[in-house]
Amino acid sequence: MTTTLVVLAAKMGNKYGGLKQLEGIGPNGETILDYSMYDAIKTGFNKVVFVISKYFEEEFKKVVSSKYEGKIEIEYAFQEIESVPEELRNSKRNLLWGSAHALLMAKDAIKEPFGVINAANFYQRESFEMLYNQLQNIRNTRDKHFLVSFRWPMY
């Protein structure tokens, strides 16, 4: 069974000052996304849909997704301001719409159970294991959606 991970990576990182999803943080320049992809592939995900902007498509493919060719099936979806119908656009807004809009941009690439992550957030392997296991059993339960979350420490 194909199990897909949708990676939301279209934001430009305006507050950060650049493409934070391409920023190396590991000892060998690994990105946060590299750690997520490693855990997702090890857990059993066999397809990824990267939701990106056409603005940095070439750089993203060269720096990020080229690392995963041959390890996982890769598809792309594009989130752009222009993908919002003109009658719904706010002329004062020049930023991308949020995560729900990004996920809608990937709808044509998703035909199977899927999970969603943000490219710039760190998720522990346990998160991918819980997500993957739930997705494997989704056809056998009446619950067709779920959320992986963790208890916030109480101080």
DRENPAZA-539615 format. One record per residue (C-alpha): x, y, z; chain; residue in one letter. Coordinates in nm, 2 decimals, always signed. Example, Ala and Ser with C-alpha at 12.3 -4.5 7.8 and 13.67 -1.06 7.14 Angstrom:
<sites>
SITE x y z c r
SITE +1.23 -0.45 +0.78 A a
SITE +1.37 -0.11 +0.71 A s
</sites>
This chain:
<sites>
SITE x y z c r
SITE +0.00 +0.00 +0.00 A m
SITE +0.13 +0.35 -0.09 A t
SITE +0.16 +0.57 +0.21 A t
SITE +0.22 +0.94 +0.14 A t
SITE +0.38 +1.21 +0.33 A l
SITE +0.28 +1.56 +0.22 A v
SITE +0.55 +1.82 +0.31 A v
SITE +0.44 +2.18 +0.32 A l
SITE +0.74 +2.38 +0.21 A a
SITE +0.61 +2.68 +0.01 A a
SITE +0.66 +2.95 +0.26 A k
SITE +0.95 +3.18 +0.20 A m
SITE +1.05 +3.23 +0.57 A g
SITE +0.99 +3.60 +0.57 A n
SITE +1.05 +3.64 +0.94 A k
SITE +1.35 +3.41 +0.92 A y
SITE +1.50 +3.60 +0.63 A g
SITE +1.53 +3.32 +0.38 A g
SITE +1.44 +2.97 +0.28 A l
SITE +1.47 +2.81 +0.62 A k
SITE +1.37 +2.47 +0.47 A q
SITE +1.70 +2.48 +0.28 A l
SITE +1.91 +2.59 +0.58 A e
SITE +2.17 +2.33 +0.70 A g
SITE +2.17 +2.27 +1.07 A i
SITE +2.33 +1.93 +1.11 A g
SITE +2.70 +1.84 +1.14 A p
SITE +2.71 +1.77 +0.76 A n
SITE +2.47 +2.04 +0.66 A g
SITE +2.15 +1.84 +0.70 A e
SITE +1.83 +2.03 +0.71 A t
SITE +1.54 +1.98 +0.95 A i
SITE +1.36 +1.83 +0.65 A l
SITE +1.65 +1.58 +0.59 A d
SITE +1.59 +1.44 +0.94 A y
SITE +1.21 +1.42 +0.88 A s
SITE +1.26 +1.25 +0.55 A m
SITE +1.51 +1.00 +0.70 A y
SITE +1.26 +0.91 +0.97 A d
SITE +0.96 +0.89 +0.73 A a
SITE +1.14 +0.66 +0.49 A i
SITE +1.28 +0.44 +0.77 A k
SITE +0.92 +0.41 +0.91 A t
SITE +0.77 +0.30 +0.58 A g
SITE +0.64 +0.60 +0.39 A f
SITE +0.70 +0.53 +0.02 A n
SITE +0.58 +0.86 -0.14 A k
SITE +0.63 +1.22 -0.07 A v
SITE +0.45 +1.52 -0.22 A v
SITE +0.64 +1.84 -0.17 A f
SITE +0.42 +2.15 -0.18 A v
SITE +0.66 +2.43 -0.28 A i
SITE +0.66 +2.76 -0.46 A s
SITE +0.76 +2.79 -0.83 A k
SITE +0.98 +3.08 -0.71 A y
SITE +1.24 +2.84 -0.57 A f
SITE +1.14 +2.51 -0.75 A e
SITE +1.48 +2.47 -0.92 A e
SITE +1.68 +2.53 -0.61 A e
SITE +1.46 +2.31 -0.40 A f
SITE +1.49 +2.02 -0.64 A k
SITE +1.87 +2.06 -0.66 A k
SITE +1.93 +2.11 -0.29 A v
SITE +1.66 +1.90 -0.12 A v
SITE +1.46 +1.65 -0.32 A s
SITE +1.75 +1.53 -0.53 A s
SITE +1.88 +1.35 -0.21 A k
SITE +1.57 +1.13 -0.20 A y
SITE +1.55 +1.02 -0.57 A e
SITE +1.55 +0.64 -0.58 A g
SITE +1.46 +0.62 -0.21 A k
SITE +1.10 +0.74 -0.22 A i
SITE +0.85 +0.83 -0.50 A e
SITE +0.85 +1.21 -0.53 A i
SITE +0.58 +1.44 -0.66 A e
SITE +0.54 +1.82 -0.65 A y
SITE +0.25 +2.05 -0.60 A a
SITE +0.27 +2.43 -0.62 A f
SITE +0.12 +2.69 -0.39 A q
SITE +0.11 +3.04 -0.54 A e
SITE -0.10 +3.34 -0.47 A i
SITE -0.23 +3.30 -0.82 A e
SITE -0.38 +2.97 -0.73 A s
SITE -0.64 +3.15 -0.52 A v
SITE -0.94 +3.25 -0.74 A p
SITE -0.91 +3.62 -0.82 A e
SITE -1.25 +3.70 -0.67 A e
SITE -1.13 +3.56 -0.34 A l
SITE -0.80 +3.74 -0.33 A r
SITE -0.73 +4.03 -0.10 A n
SITE -0.54 +4.30 -0.28 A s
SITE -0.36 +4.39 +0.04 A k
SITE -0.23 +4.04 +0.09 A r
SITE +0.08 +3.93 -0.09 A n
SITE +0.17 +3.63 +0.13 A l
SITE +0.07 +3.28 +0.06 A l
SITE -0.24 +3.15 +0.22 A w
SITE -0.19 +2.89 +0.50 A g
SITE -0.15 +2.52 +0.55 A s
SITE -0.50 +2.43 +0.45 A a
SITE -0.46 +2.61 +0.11 A h
SITE -0.12 +2.44 +0.06 A a
SITE -0.27 +2.10 +0.12 A l
SITE -0.55 +2.17 -0.13 A l
SITE -0.28 +2.24 -0.39 A m
SITE -0.16 +1.88 -0.34 A a
SITE -0.51 +1.72 -0.37 A k
SITE -0.45 +1.59 -0.73 A d
SITE -0.12 +1.41 -0.62 A a
SITE -0.28 +1.23 -0.32 A i
SITE -0.48 +0.92 -0.40 A k
SITE -0.40 +0.72 -0.08 A e
SITE -0.38 +0.76 +0.30 A p
SITE -0.15 +1.05 +0.38 A f
SITE +0.01 +1.25 +0.66 A g
SITE +0.11 +1.62 +0.66 A v
SITE +0.41 +1.79 +0.80 A i
SITE +0.57 +2.13 +0.78 A n
SITE +0.92 +2.13 +0.62 A a
SITE +1.07 +2.35 +0.89 A a
SITE +0.94 +2.17 +1.20 A n
SITE +1.12 +1.89 +1.38 A f
SITE +0.93 +1.57 +1.43 A y
SITE +1.07 +1.28 +1.63 A q
SITE +1.08 +0.94 +1.48 A r
SITE +0.80 +0.83 +1.72 A e
SITE +0.57 +1.08 +1.54 A s
SITE +0.63 +0.92 +1.21 A f
SITE +0.58 +0.57 +1.36 A e
SITE +0.25 +0.66 +1.51 A m
SITE +0.13 +0.84 +1.19 A l
SITE +0.24 +0.55 +0.97 A y
SITE +0.08 +0.28 +1.19 A n
SITE -0.25 +0.47 +1.20 A q
SITE -0.25 +0.52 +0.82 A l
SITE -0.20 +0.14 +0.77 A q
SITE -0.51 +0.07 +0.97 A n
SITE -0.73 +0.36 +0.84 A i
SITE -0.94 +0.14 +0.62 A r
SITE -1.03 -0.09 +0.91 A n
SITE -1.17 +0.18 +1.14 A t
SITE -1.45 +0.43 +1.12 A r
SITE -1.22 +0.71 +1.22 A d
SITE -1.07 +0.84 +0.90 A k
SITE -0.86 +1.12 +1.05 A h
SITE -0.63 +1.17 +1.35 A f
SITE -0.37 +1.40 +1.49 A l
SITE -0.03 +1.31 +1.63 A v
SITE +0.03 +1.55 +1.93 A s
SITE +0.23 +1.56 +2.25 A f
SITE +0.15 +1.68 +2.59 A r
SITE +0.29 +2.03 +2.67 A w
SITE +0.50 +2.02 +2.99 A p
SITE +0.31 +2.16 +3.28 A m
SITE +0.53 +2.40 +3.49 A y
</sites>
